[in-house]
Amino acid sequence: MPPERVAELAVKAVEELYEVIPALEKEESLEIESYRWPSSMHVIPPGYFRDWVPKLKAPVGRVYFAGNNLGTPSFEEAIFRGWMAAKEILK
């Protein structure tokens, strides 16, 4: 996708965001990052599934978050899930 089109999409997204969060229009400046891949790839820190996910999935009032739908690379998640399964088998 040409950079000009990416810029147009970013402007449109911010305009739509103003409708959802009107207070953003009061901001002096906004910083926009564009991921030009089909989806962003997140690199998670060690201990993410063990330490962070349980905290992230706790509800905030009546709002529940998945906490593990970060789009982490499937390979890394598969290794982690396999490791957890192996630990259960060894018990």
N, C-alpha and C positions, 0 to 999 in steps of 0.2 A: 504494500500500500504506500503510495507516495506520501512524503512528509507533510505536504500541504493538506492532504485529506485527513491525516492523523490530527493535525492542528484543528481542522474544522470539527472533527468529532469531539475533540477535547472541549472546544468552546461550547458546542451543543450540550455536552454532558454537564458542564458547569451551569449553563443556563437552566437546565432541568433541575439541577440540584438546588438552585435558588428558590424554586417553587416548593421544595421539600424543607429546606432550611433557610428561610428568609434572612436570618441574621448574618449569613455569609456575605451578603451584599455590603455589609458594614466593614468587612475586612479590607485592610489597606492593600493587601496582595494575597494571591493564592498561588501555590506551587503545584504544578501538574506533572505527573510522571506517566509516560506512555510505555506499555509493554507491547512490542510489535511482534510478538509470537502469538500463536493461537490462544495460549493462556500463560499466565505467569508461572514460573517455577519457584517455589519457595524452598529455601534451604533451612531446615529446622535445627535448633541447637540440640546438643546431647541432652537426653532426659526429657525431651518434649512430651512424648506420649506418657511417660511415667509421672512427671512433675506438673506439667502445664495443663494437659487435657482435663484431668479431674477438676482443676480450678475453673477452667473456661466453660465446662459444661454445666456448672452450677447455675440455677436460675437467678435472675435479677428481678425480683418481684414476680410478675407473672410471665416474664419473657425468658424463654429457654433457648440456649445456644447449643449447636452441635459440638463445637469445640474441637472437632477433629476433621473438619471438612476444609482443610487449608489447601488442598491440592498438592500435597507433598508428592514427590516422585514415587510412583508405585513400587519401584524396586526397593527403595529404602523402607517403605512401610511393610512390604512383604518380608524383608529380612527381620524387622522388628517383631512382626506377628509370628514368624517361624521361631524366633528365639523365645518368645513368650510361651508358645505351644510346647517347645522342648523342655522348658523349665517345669511346666505342669506335668509332663510325662515323667520327668525324673523324680518328681515328688512321689 
